[in-house]
Amino acid sequence: MKLFRMIPLAIISVLTLTTVGCSSQDSSKSNSEQKSPDQVLGVSLSNPIKVDKEKGTVTVLSQVNGKYFNQTTRHASVEQSGSNGAKSVLTAFAKPEEFYNALNEISAKEGGNMTPANAANTHVEGTPIKMEVTWNGADRLYDINDIIKDSNGKKIAFRFGGNKDRANEKNTGCLSCLDSCPVGIISNETYTYGAVESTGEVKFTGNSDLLPEDGTYVATVYSIDKDRI
């Protein structure tokens, strides 16, 4: 009789061990499938730029540069291998030509009016571009005017200047500049070139009260700003 009573207990023990083993494996599998820090909104280091023609968006993987929480800069976003790669609030992982081509894919039209000769007194033209930023754990997309502060309280208003050939020639890596620029793919029509570094008319810094800490990967999302057309 004792032998028969022991058999069900043995079966229960085996089932319990099996269940625990499966739970452990499932947990391990779940952990392995979690996103790595560089995966944000469908972009990553292995795939740093994404075009969604249906939504009309270009998404670029970038990284917060905490240096510009306190220091001023004229660069919103610069590709990390360019000569200005460490000089922007957000360090990008897509090259200017890739960004230029992506904006064309969503039907943005370049202004093509900026040159080194006229930059100091010319405002960039081209399709108005909206720039938004988000990161893992953020509750929404934040407008560029939320995450970068203009000391004059004016709005950053990007336009697709173009400048692909000059961007390739200069190799600065500039995607988005905070004053009108003859090299950056998009730039801010609010100010002419030199407003930050030459005349000191304005200072731009990253908003440390909102942006995540230095080194955090973010997704920068660009689209045609229909409210400004």
BELTAGI-V780575 format. One record per residue. N is the residue number from 0. RES is the residue in one letter. SS is DSSP state (alpha for helix, beta for strand, coil for the rest). BURIAL is 1 if it has 24 or more other C-alpha atoms within 12 Angstrom, else 0. Layout:
n/res/ss/burial
N/RES/SS/BURIAL
N/RES/SS/BURIAL
This chain:
n/res/ss/burial
0/M/coil/0
1/K/alpha/0
2/L/alpha/0
3/F/alpha/0
4/R/alpha/0
5/M/alpha/0
6/I/alpha/0
7/P/alpha/0
8/L/alpha/0
9/A/alpha/0
10/I/alpha/0
11/I/alpha/0
12/S/alpha/0
13/V/alpha/0
14/L/alpha/0
15/T/alpha/0
16/L/alpha/0
17/T/alpha/0
18/T/alpha/0
19/V/alpha/0
20/G/alpha/0
21/C/alpha/0
22/S/alpha/0
23/S/alpha/0
24/Q/alpha/0
25/D/alpha/0
26/S/alpha/0
27/S/alpha/0
28/K/alpha/0
29/S/alpha/0
30/N/alpha/0
31/S/alpha/0
32/E/coil/0
33/Q/coil/0
34/K/coil/0
35/S/coil/0
36/P/coil/0
37/D/coil/1
38/Q/coil/1
39/V/beta/1
40/L/coil/1
41/G/coil/1
42/V/beta/1
43/S/beta/1
44/L/coil/1
45/S/coil/0
46/N/beta/0
47/P/coil/1
48/I/beta/1
49/K/beta/1
50/V/beta/1
51/D/beta/0
52/K/coil/0
53/E/coil/0
54/K/coil/0
55/G/coil/1
56/T/beta/1
57/V/beta/1
58/T/beta/1
59/V/beta/1
60/L/beta/1
61/S/beta/1
62/Q/beta/1
63/V/beta/1
64/N/coil/1
65/G/alpha/1
66/K/alpha/0
67/Y/alpha/1
68/F/alpha/1
69/N/coil/0
70/Q/coil/0
71/T/coil/1
72/T/coil/1
73/R/coil/1
74/H/beta/1
75/A/beta/1
76/S/beta/1
77/V/beta/1
78/E/beta/1
79/Q/coil/1
80/S/coil/0
81/G/coil/1
82/S/coil/0
83/N/coil/1
84/G/coil/1
85/A/coil/1
86/K/coil/1
87/S/coil/1
88/V/coil/1
89/L/beta/1
90/T/beta/1
91/A/beta/1
92/F/coil/1
93/A/coil/1
94/K/coil/1
95/P/alpha/1
96/E/alpha/1
97/E/alpha/1
98/F/alpha/1
99/Y/alpha/1
100/N/alpha/1
101/A/alpha/1
102/L/alpha/1
103/N/alpha/1
104/E/alpha/1
105/I/coil/1
106/S/coil/1
107/A/coil/1
108/K/coil/1
109/E/beta/1
110/G/coil/1
111/G/coil/1
112/N/coil/1
113/M/coil/1
114/T/coil/1
115/P/coil/0
116/A/coil/0
117/N/coil/0
118/A/alpha/1
119/A/alpha/0
120/N/alpha/0
121/T/coil/1
122/H/coil/1
123/V/coil/1
124/E/coil/1
125/G/beta/1
126/T/coil/1
127/P/beta/1
128/I/beta/1
129/K/beta/1
130/M/beta/1
131/E/beta/1
132/V/beta/1
133/T/beta/1
134/W/coil/1
135/N/coil/1
136/G/coil/0
137/A/coil/0
138/D/coil/0
139/R/coil/0
140/L/coil/1
141/Y/beta/1
142/D/beta/1
143/I/alpha/1
144/N/alpha/1
145/D/alpha/1
146/I/alpha/1
147/I/beta/1
148/K/beta/1
149/D/beta/1
150/S/coil/0
151/N/coil/0
152/G/coil/0
153/K/coil/0
154/K/coil/1
155/I/coil/1
156/A/coil/1
157/F/beta/1
158/R/beta/1
159/F/beta/1
160/G/coil/1
161/G/coil/1
162/N/coil/1
163/K/alpha/1
164/D/alpha/0
165/R/alpha/1
166/A/alpha/1
167/N/alpha/1
168/E/alpha/0
169/K/alpha/0
170/N/coil/1
171/T/coil/1
172/G/coil/1
173/C/beta/1
174/L/beta/1
175/S/beta/1
176/C/beta/1
177/L/coil/1
178/D/coil/1
179/S/coil/1
180/C/coil/1
181/P/coil/1
182/V/coil/1
183/G/coil/1
184/I/coil/1
185/I/beta/1
186/S/beta/1
187/N/beta/1
188/E/coil/1
189/T/coil/1
190/Y/coil/1
191/T/coil/1
192/Y/coil/1
193/G/coil/1
194/A/coil/1
195/V/coil/1
196/E/coil/0
197/S/coil/0
198/T/coil/0
199/G/coil/0
200/E/coil/0
201/V/coil/1
202/K/coil/1
203/F/beta/1
204/T/beta/1
205/G/beta/1
206/N/coil/1
207/S/coil/0
208/D/coil/0
209/L/coil/1
210/L/coil/1
211/P/coil/1
212/E/coil/0
213/D/coil/0
214/G/coil/0
215/T/coil/1
216/Y/beta/1
217/V/beta/1
218/A/beta/1
219/T/beta/1
220/V/beta/1
221/Y/beta/1
222/S/beta/1
223/I/beta/1
224/D/coil/1
225/K/alpha/0
226/D/alpha/0
227/R/alpha/0
228/I/coil/0
